């Protein structure tokens, strides 16, 4: 079962990554160790590494502070509109960072709704809110981006904890604080730690949010790799930073996979009526009245600002009384179907939707073909040496610099039979590398939750391993497969890092179009970026609603 996944990773991950690292280090005058020592001893690079670490740590802590009360609410209470709330809360996580940056620009940027309204109300000549290009914008965007991880991973696990344990502690005289400290938190600690590590990994490798909202003053290791590669073409230093980032990611993923195995084991699934209840007390009602609106405002206000801004005519050049030119328009959407002279693309921008849909479909196929056997292999004997080695390796593509990997594709896949530099197939392959870990993490908990006695009974009755897989496993994880496929589809629709390096102008994707428009001056370009971002957001929302409908017993790591 490991044959196909390992072959794919060797050919399309380790080989391109090794090729670009080898080329980069050989260009240096001091060999392999020189650029590493330079990176470690350089004060500026030390500053980048330090900023990467502390902003990731602070972002993770803030996300936990915001997300844990919501996780408790979703785990222990049933209320009207809960599925819609969970679907809306999951949209930010699968949006590309470029769309997140565009959404915060539409809400809090110099031309955002908050500044426009304040300038109009108080007759101001300059935007009063200046959050863009500050650390505050980075932290808020990361919280917005990752809160759903806490809601899902911790909330799902919390919802399956037996409430009778806490009730028994209370009946024996424990206070609510003692029950939380001695019963609930120790049981939740693996889930909280696992979610924290995953959030830290995403913040540690953050690229789009820092690039758009952070400005020139702030740079994570990923942004520095991009700058050293694209602007300075200093490949040895960029490769050294990639190796350092990869080492950090490997250490974190080892911890992550070990902890996730502790919460992904056969569980006696309980009905919602056992673990969840209505808001019966005044304390629970006050808690819901505070938490639900707070999370909705945090997670939906930027998206609402993005969608409304995309259909609003506004002259960004005017500094005073800017709302006089306000009006509804679909001009930005109509412009997407036009191929103007001197445009950024060889085809109308609307063709990016067709391209992204095609790439996403191919990504779903490849990710499932590779993810299903890998998930089965991981659940058959999770404590085997092979599985313990390969489990964290599957997560490495998530922590690898997309810029480095994209250049590796161009350098390594340049001769038959793997001459794919000009082939459209290179994009779904790159997307599959990102989607593959998510597919495995979505399928593995569902497979581990299958009671072993079901398989044992089938074997006793004479079923072969293939028959057990076909008649026991697949029917039970059918919904989990749909969830994994939906995740792979949405991840492909929003992937930007590697796509920006390997895509061709005649085959742009939605994120590439958004970035090109956002980096060009002019109101029309900005409006088209918002329009394309809104289209991608609508696709993402549809996918999240589908996931909420198809998730099996609300179990899954994502």
C-alpha positions in Angstrom: 0.0 0.0 0.0 2.9 2.3 0.5 4.3 1.7 -3.0 2.3 4.4 -4.9 2.5 7.1 -2.3 6.2 6.6 -1.8 6.9 6.6 -5.5 5.0 9.8 -5.9 6.8 11.6 -3.1 10.2 10.4 -4.3 9.7 11.5 -7.9 7.8 14.7 -7.3 9.0 15.9 -3.9 12.3 14.5 -2.8 13.9 14.5 -6.3 12.9 18.2 -7.2 13.8 19.3 -3.7 17.1 17.6 -3.7 17.9 18.9 -7.2 17.3 22.6 -6.3 19.1 22.3 -3.0 22.1 20.6 -4.7 22.2 23.3 -7.4 21.9 26.1 -4.9 24.7 24.8 -2.6 27.0 24.0 -5.5 26.8 27.6 -6.7 28.2 28.8 -3.4 31.9 29.1 -2.9 31.9 27.5 0.5 30.0 24.3 -0.3 27.1 23.0 1.8 28.2 24.2 5.2 29.0 27.8 4.1 25.5 29.1 3.4 24.1 27.3 6.5 26.8 29.0 8.7 26.2 32.3 7.0 22.4 32.1 7.6 22.9 31.1 11.3 25.5 33.8 12.0 24.0 36.7 10.0 22.2 39.2 12.3 19.6 40.0 9.7 18.8 36.3 9.1 18.7 35.7 12.9 16.2 38.5 13.1 14.0 36.9 10.4 14.2 33.5 12.2 13.4 35.1 15.6 10.4 37.1 14.1 9.2 33.9 12.4 9.2 32.0 15.8 7.7 34.7 18.0 5.0 35.8 15.7 4.0 32.1 15.2 4.0 31.5 18.9 1.9 34.7 19.7 -0.5 33.9 16.8 -1.0 30.4 18.1 -1.7 31.6 21.7 -4.2 34.2 20.5 -5.9 31.6 18.3 -6.3 29.3 21.3 -7.7 32.1 23.4 -10.3 32.9 20.8 -11.0 29.3 19.7 -11.3 27.3 22.9 -14.5 28.9 24.2 -16.1 28.3 20.8 -14.9 24.7 20.8 -16.6 24.2 24.2 -19.8 25.7 22.8 -19.8 23.5 19.7 -18.9 20.4 21.7 -21.5 20.6 24.5 -24.5 22.4 23.1 -26.9 21.9 20.2 -28.5 25.1 18.8 -30.3 26.2 15.7 -28.0 27.1 12.8 -25.1 25.2 14.3 -24.2 23.5 11.0 -24.2 26.8 9.1 -22.1 28.3 11.8 -19.5 25.5 11.5 -19.5 25.8 7.7 -19.0 29.6 7.9 -16.2 29.2 10.5 -14.4 26.8 8.2 -14.3 29.0 5.2 -11.2 31.1 6.2 -9.0 28.0 6.7 -9.3 26.9 3.1 -9.1 30.3 1.5 -5.8 31.2 0.0 -3.8 33.7 2.0 -4.1 36.2 -0.9 -7.9 36.2 -0.5 -7.5 36.6 3.3 -5.2 39.6 2.7 -7.7 41.0 0.2 -10.5 40.6 2.7 -8.7 42.5 5.4 -7.8 45.2 3.0 -11.4 45.5 2.0 -12.4 45.8 5.7 -9.5 47.7 7.4 -7.3 48.9 4.6 -6.9 52.5 3.5 -9.8 51.9 1.0 -11.6 49.5 3.3 -15.2 49.9 4.6 -14.1 50.8 8.1 -12.0 53.7 7.0 -14.5 54.9 4.4 -17.3 55.0 6.8 -15.3 56.8 9.5 -14.0 59.3 7.0 -17.6 60.0 5.8 -19.1 60.2 9.3 -16.4 62.4 10.9 -15.5 64.3 7.6 -11.9 63.1 7.7 -9.4 63.7 5.0 -7.2 60.6 5.7 -7.9 57.1 6.8 -8.0 56.9 10.6 -7.3 53.2 10.9 -3.8 52.3 9.8 -3.5 48.5 10.5 -2.0 47.4 7.2 1.8 46.9 7.3 1.7 46.3 11.1 2.2 43.3 13.3 -1.4 43.7 14.4 -2.7 42.9 10.9 -0.5 39.8 10.8 -1.8 38.5 14.1 -5.4 39.2 13.4 -5.2 37.6 10.0 -3.6 34.5 11.5 -6.3 34.2 14.1 -8.9 34.6 11.4 -7.2 32.0 9.3 -6.6 29.3 12.0 -9.5 29.5 14.5 -11.4 26.8 12.7 -8.6 24.3 13.5 -9.3 24.7 17.2 -13.1 24.6 16.7 -12.8 21.4 14.7 -10.0 19.4 16.2 -10.6 20.3 19.9 -14.4 20.7 19.5 -14.8 17.4 17.7 -12.8 15.5 20.3 -14.4 17.3 23.2 -17.9 16.4 21.9 -17.0 12.7 22.2 -15.8 12.8 25.8 -18.1 11.1 28.2 -19.9 13.9 30.1 -20.5 11.5 33.0 -16.9 11.8 34.0 -17.3 15.5 34.8 -20.7 14.9 36.3 -19.2 12.2 38.6 -16.5 14.7 39.7 -19.1 17.3 40.5 -21.2 14.8 42.5 -18.1 14.0 44.6 -17.8 17.6 45.6 -15.4 19.0 42.9 -15.9 22.7 42.0 -16.3 23.6 38.3 -12.6 24.8 38.3 -11.4 21.6 39.8 -13.4 19.6 37.3 -11.9 21.5 34.5 -8.4 21.3 35.8 -8.3 17.6 36.9 -10.8 16.0 34.5 -11.5 17.9 31.4 -8.1 19.5 30.6 -6.0 16.3 31.0 -8.4 14.5 28.6 -8.3 17.4 26.1 -4.5 18.0 26.4 -3.6 15.8 23.4 -6.2 17.5 21.2 -5.2 21.0 22.3 -1.5 20.3 21.8 -2.1 18.7 18.4 -4.1 21.7 17.3 -1.5 24.1 18.6 1.3 22.4 16.8 -0.6 22.4 13.5 -1.5 26.1 13.9 2.2 26.9 14.7 3.3 25.1 11.6 0.9 27.1 9.4 2.0 30.4 11.1 5.7 29.4 10.9 5.5 28.9 7.2 3.1 31.9 6.6 3.8 33.6 3.2 0.8 35.4 1.6 -0.4 37.1 4.8 3.1 38.5 5.6 3.8 39.5 2.0 0.5 41.5 1.6 -0.4 42.7 5.1 3.1 42.8 6.7 4.8 45.1 4.3 8.6 45.5 3.9 9.2 45.7 7.7 8.3 42.2 8.4 9.5 38.9 6.8 9.1 35.3 7.8 11.6 32.7 6.6 9.2 31.9 3.7 9.1 35.5 2.6 12.9 35.8 3.0 13.3 32.7 0.8 11.1 34.3 -1.8 13.0 37.6 -1.6 16.5 35.9 -1.8 15.4 33.8 -4.7 13.3 36.1 -6.9 14.8 39.5 -6.1 18.4 38.8 -5.3 18.8 35.3 -6.9 20.9 34.3 -4.0 20.1 30.6 -4.3 22.7 29.4 -1.7 21.3 31.5 1.1 17.7 30.7 0.0 18.5 27.0 0.1 20.1 27.3 3.5 16.9 29.0 4.8 14.8 26.2 3.2 16.9 23.5 5.0 16.5 25.3 8.3 12.7 25.7 7.8 12.5 22.0 6.8 14.3 20.9 9.9 11.9 22.9 12.1 8.9 21.5 10.2 10.1 17.9 10.5 10.5 18.2 14.3 7.1 19.8 14.6 5.4 17.2 12.4 6.9 14.3 14.4 5.3 15.7 17.5 2.1 16.3 15.6 1.8 12.8 14.3 2.6 11.3 17.6 -0.1 13.3 19.4 -2.7 13.0 16.7 -2.5 9.2 17.0 -3.5 9.5 20.7 -6.9 11.1 19.7 -7.5 9.0 16.6 -8.3 5.6 18.0 -11.4 3.4 18.1 -14.0 5.2 20.2 -17.5 4.3 21.3 -19.4 6.9 19.3 -22.2 8.5 21.2 -25.3 10.2 19.9 -25.5 14.0 20.2 -28.3 13.7 22.7 -25.9 12.1 25.1 -23.0 14.6 24.9 -24.9 17.8 23.9 -27.8 19.7 25.3 -29.8 22.9 24.7 -29.1 26.2 26.4 -31.0 25.5 29.6 -29.3 27.8 32.1 -28.8 31.5 32.2 -25.0 31.1 32.2 -25.0 29.0 29.1 -27.3 31.5 27.3 -24.9 34.4 28.3 -21.9 32.3 27.1 -23.6 31.7 23.8 -24.7 35.3 23.4 -21.1 36.4 23.8 -19.1 33.7 21.9 -21.3 33.2 18.8 -21.5 36.9 17.8 -17.8 37.4 18.5 -16.7 34.5 16.4 -19.2 35.4 13.6 -17.9 39.0 13.5 -14.3 37.9 13.5 -14.7 35.1 10.9 -17.3 36.7 8.5 -16.8 40.5 8.7 -13.8 40.4 6.4 -15.6 38.1 4.0 -18.7 40.3 3.9 -16.5 43.3 3.3 -14.8 41.6 0.5 -18.0 40.5 -1.3 -19.7 43.9 -0.9 -16.6 45.8 -2.0 -16.5 43.8 -5.2 -19.9 45.1 -6.3 -19.3 48.7 -5.2 -18.2 51.6 -7.4 -15.8 53.7 -5.4 -13.2 56.2 -6.5 -10.1 55.4 -4.5 -8.3 58.6 -5.7 -10.6 60.9 -3.8 -9.5 61.7 -0.3 -12.6 63.6 0.8 -16.3 62.7 0.8 -15.4 59.3 -0.8 -18.9 57.9 -0.4 -20.4 60.4 -2.9 -19.3 58.1 -5.7 -20.7 55.0 -4.1 -23.0 52.8 -6.1 -23.6 49.1 -7.0 -22.0 47.8 -10.1 -21.0 44.6 -11.8 -18.3 46.2 -13.9 -15.5 44.4 -12.1 -17.1 41.0 -12.9 -17.8 41.9 -16.5 -14.2 43.0 -17.0 -13.1 39.5 -16.1 -14.5 38.2 -19.4 -12.6 40.8 -21.4 -9.1 40.4 -23.0 -7.9 44.0 -23.0 -4.8 45.1 -25.0 -1.8 45.1 -22.8 -3.5 42.8 -20.3 -1.6 40.7 -17.7 -2.7 37.4 -19.3 -2.9 35.8 -22.7 -6.5 34.9 -22.1 -9.5 36.6 -20.5 -9.2 36.3 -16.7 -12.5 34.4 -16.5 -10.7 31.5 -18.1 -8.8 31.1 -14.8 -12.0 29.7 -13.3 -12.1 26.9 -15.9 -8.4 26.2 -15.5 -8.7 26.0 -11.7 -11.7 23.7 -11.9 -9.8 21.4 -14.2 -6.7 21.4 -12.0 -8.8 20.8 -8.9 -10.6 17.8 -10.5 -7.2 16.2 -11.4 -5.9 17.0 -7.9 -8.9 15.2 -6.3 -8.3 12.1 -8.4 -4.5 12.0 -7.7 -4.9 12.8 -4.0 -7.5 10.0 -3.4 -5.5 7.5 -5.4 -2.5 8.2 -3.2 -4.3 9.0 0.1 -6.5 6.0 0.4 -3.7 3.3 0.4 -1.5 5.5 2.6 -4.3 5.9 5.2 -5.0 2.1 5.2 -1.3 1.5 5.6 -1.1 3.9 8.6 -4.1 2.3 10.4 -3.2 -1.4 9.9 -0.2 -1.2 12.2 0.3 2.3 13.5 3.2 1.3 15.9 5.3 -0.4 13.2 8.7 1.2 12.5 7.8 2.0 8.9 4.6 3.8 9.8 6.3 5.8 12.5 8.9 6.9 10.1 6.6 7.7 7.2 3.8 9.3 9.1 5.6 12.6 9.7 7.2 12.5 6.3 3.8 12.8 4.7 3.4 16.2 6.4 6.7 17.6 5.0 5.3 19.2 1.8 3.2 21.5 4.0 6.3 22.9 5.6 8.5 23.1 2.5 9.0 26.4 0.8 6.7 26.6 -2.1 9.2 28.9 -3.9 12.0 26.3 -3.5 9.8 23.4 -4.5 8.5 25.3 -7.6 12.1 26.0 -8.8 12.9 22.4 -8.1 10.2 21.4 -10.5 11.6 23.6 -13.2 15.1 22.3 -12.7 14.5 18.6 -12.1 11.6 17.9 -14.5 13.4 19.1 -17.6 14.2 16.0 -19.5 12.4 12.9 -20.8 10.6 11.0 -19.5 9.8 13.7 -17.0 10.0 16.8 -19.1 7.0 18.5 -17.6 8.2 22.2 -17.4 5.7 23.2 -20.2 3.0 20.7 -19.3 -0.2 21.7 -17.5 0.1 18.5 -15.6 2.8 20.1 -13.4 0.2 22.2 -11.6 -2.1 19.4 -10.4 1.0 17.5 -9.3 2.1 20.4 -7.2 -1.4 20.8 -5.8 -1.5 17.1 -4.9 1.6 17.5 -2.8 -0.2 20.0 -0.7 -3.6 18.2 -0.7 -2.2 14.7 -0.1 -1.4 15.3 3.7 -4.9 16.7 4.2 -6.5 13.7 2.6 -4.5 11.3 4.8 -5.4 13.3 7.9 -9.1 13.3 7.0 -9.3 9.5 6.2 -7.0 8.2 9.0 -9.2 9.1 11.9 -12.3 7.6 10.2 -10.4 4.3 9.5 -9.1 4.2 13.1 -12.6 4.8 14.5 -13.8 1.5 12.9 -14.2 -1.0 15.7 -11.6 -3.8 15.2 -14.2 -6.5 15.9 -16.0 -5.7 12.6 -12.9 -6.6 10.6 -12.2 -9.6 12.9 -15.7 -11.0 12.4 -15.3 -10.7 8.6 -11.9 -12.5 8.7 -13.4 -15.3 10.8 -16.2 -15.7 8.2 -13.6 -16.2 5.5 -13.3 -12.7 4.0 -10.0 -11.8 2.3 -8.2 -8.6 3.1 -9.5 -7.1 -0.1 -13.1 -8.2 0.7 -12.8 -6.6 4.2 -11.6 -3.4 2.6 -14.4 -3.4 0.0 -17.3 -4.5 2.2 -16.3 -3.1 5.7 -13.9 -0.2 5.4 -15.2 1.6 2.3 -18.9 1.7 3.2 -18.0 3.0 6.7 -15.6 5.7 5.5 -17.7 6.7 2.4 -18.5 10.1 3.9 -15.0 10.6 5.0 -13.8 10.1 1.4 -16.2 12.8 0.3 -14.9 15.1 2.9 -11.3 14.4 1.8 -12.2 14.9 -1.8 -13.8 18.2 -1.0 -10.8 19.4 0.9 -8.5 18.4 -1.9 -10.7 20.3 -4.4 -10.7 23.5 -2.3 -7.0 23.3 -1.5 -6.3 23.0 -5.2 -8.6 26.0 -6.0 -6.7 28.2 -3.5 -3.0 27.0 -3.9 -0.8 29.9 -4.8 2.9 29.5 -3.8 4.1 26.7 -6.2 1.5 27.7 -8.8 3.0 31.2 -9.1 6.3 29.7 -10.1 5.3 26.9 -12.5 2.1 28.2 -14.1 2.1 29.5 -17.7 0.5 32.8 -18.7 -2.0 31.1 -21.0 -3.2 28.8 -18.1 -3.6 31.1 -15.1 -5.4 30.0 -12.0 -7.7 32.0 -9.8 -5.1 32.8 -7.1 -2.5 33.8 -9.7 -5.0 36.2 -11.3 -5.9 37.7 -7.9 -2.2 38.3 -7.1 -1.5 39.9 -10.5 -4.4 42.2 -10.2 -3.6 43.2 -6.6 0.0 44.1 -7.4 -1.0 46.4 -10.3 -2.1 50.0 -9.8 -5.6 51.2 -10.8 -9.1 50.9 -9.5 -10.2 48.4 -12.2 -7.4 46.0 -11.3 -8.2 46.2 -7.6 -11.9 45.7 -8.3 -11.2 42.6 -10.5 -9.0 41.2 -7.7 -11.9 41.5 -5.3 -14.3 40.1 -7.8 -12.2 37.0 -8.4 -11.6 36.6 -4.7 -15.4 36.7 -4.1 -15.8 33.9 -6.7 -13.2 31.8 -5.0 -14.8 32.5 -1.6 -18.2 31.4 -2.9 -16.7 28.1 -4.1 -15.0 27.6 -0.8 -18.3 28.2 1.1 -20.1 25.6 -1.0 -17.4 23.1 -0.2 -17.5 23.8 3.5 -21.2 23.3 3.6 -20.8 20.0 1.7 -18.2 18.9 4.3 -20.5 19.7 7.2 -23.2 17.5 5.5 -20.9 14.6 4.7 -18.6 14.4 7.7 -18.9 11.0 9.4 -20.1 11.3 13.0 -18.3 14.7 13.1 -14.9 12.9 13.4 -11.8 14.2 11.6 -8.6 16.1 12.2 -9.7 18.9 9.9 
